[in-house]
Amino acid sequence: MPALDFPLEKLKSYTGSSPLPKDFDAYWDKALKELDNQPLDYELEDVDFSAPGVICKRLYFTGVGGARIGCMFLRPENIVGKIPAIAMFHGYSGNSGGWVDKLPYAYAGYAVLAMDVRGQMGLSSDNHIVDGNTLRGHIIRGLAGHNPENLFFRNVYLDTAQTARVLMSMDFVDPERIGATGGSQGGALTLTCAALEPRVKMNAPVYPFLSDYKRTWEMDLFKDAYDELSYYIRRVDPRQQKMNEMFETLGYIDVSNLAPRIKGETYMFITLMDSVCPPSTQFAAYNKITAKKTAEIYPNHAHEALPDAPELIYNFFKGL
């Protein structure tokens, strides 16, 4: 088998090389207290799309810091009793996509809430004000000064938990039957959703991004989706005198560090030829999950569409 990373047997026991900040749990416990004060009120707007038997709307809620978070919302038109629901998350720089790919879940009796990440290509607002460099991407947004309270992704991760909570607050949704899924950045946000809102029953991340930053650096893969970090180092720390501080700060938004908080069942898709989100970084998150879990491994696939994955995920969520 071609090799991009560690041998598979080593990958199966690898738990990461990035630091875990000493106050990591206190940091996120404090952030969750802020989230607890967020109202779960939301508003719905009509859209220029319809499908028989399904209600399709735009949904907006207010995230931490006052940002307006936009989502796509679908549910069956006729509901009897309480129904399951799925939160969906998209890839880096993208948005929640189109309506048609979400219809199978609505027709199967699920509510769906697909969140647009702040300041990316969807309808969510970006009101995050920080000092220092914000050019090229969101990973480095707030990294200057190494104050983890300023990190952009802190609030995005809280948005994912709030997305699940908004679904749980709906009177026709069963709060004990919530799932989450997404690929790349969406895979990372799936993990953060399940970690920060441990009532999420099932989650299906696909080659998650934002995991084990130091390992990506060690592999010389601060490129593609991670190229903003390479740019940041070259401009802000050209003699690499503050690398430890940088990785320590990134540790607060490392999904592999959040993975132990997950309580729900995890069904992860891992690609062994992935140079965007290297397999070791994916395993770093997967191997730290202590809840029930299963991995689907694609030995010859990279950061790309995975055959059968949508169907396997669909079947997985039949367990909700």
Sequence and secondary structure as in RCSB ss.txt:
>XXXX:A:sequence
MPALDFPLEKLKSYTGSSPLPKDFDAYWDKALKELDNQPLDYELEDVDFSAPGVICKRLYFTGVGGARIGCMFLR
PENIVGKIPAIAMFHGYSGNSGGWVDKLPYAYAGYAVLAMDVRGQMGLSSDNHIVDGNTLRGHIIRGLAGHNPEN
LFFRNVYLDTAQTARVLMSMDFVDPERIGATGGSQGGALTLTCAALEPRVKMNAPVYPFLSDYKRTWEMDLFKDA
YDELSYYIRRVDPRQQKMNEMFETLGYIDVSNLAPRIKGETYMFITLMDSVCPPSTQFAAYNKITAKKTAEIYPN
HAHEALPDAPELIYNFFKGL
>XXXX:A:secstr
   SSS HHHHTT   SS   TTHHHHHHHHHHHHHTS   EEEEE S  BTTEEEEEEEEE GGG EEEEEEEE
ESS  S EEEEEEE  TT     SGGGHHHHHTT EEEEE  TTSSSS       SS  TT STTTTTGGG GGG
 HHHHHHHHHHHHHHHHHHSTTEEEEEEEEEEETHHHHHHHHHHHHSTT  EEEEES SS  HHHHHHTT   GG
GHHHHHHHHHH TT SSHHHHHHHHGGG HHHHGGG  SEEEEEEETT SSS HHHHHHHHTT  SSEEEEEETT
  SS  TTHHHHHHHHGGG 
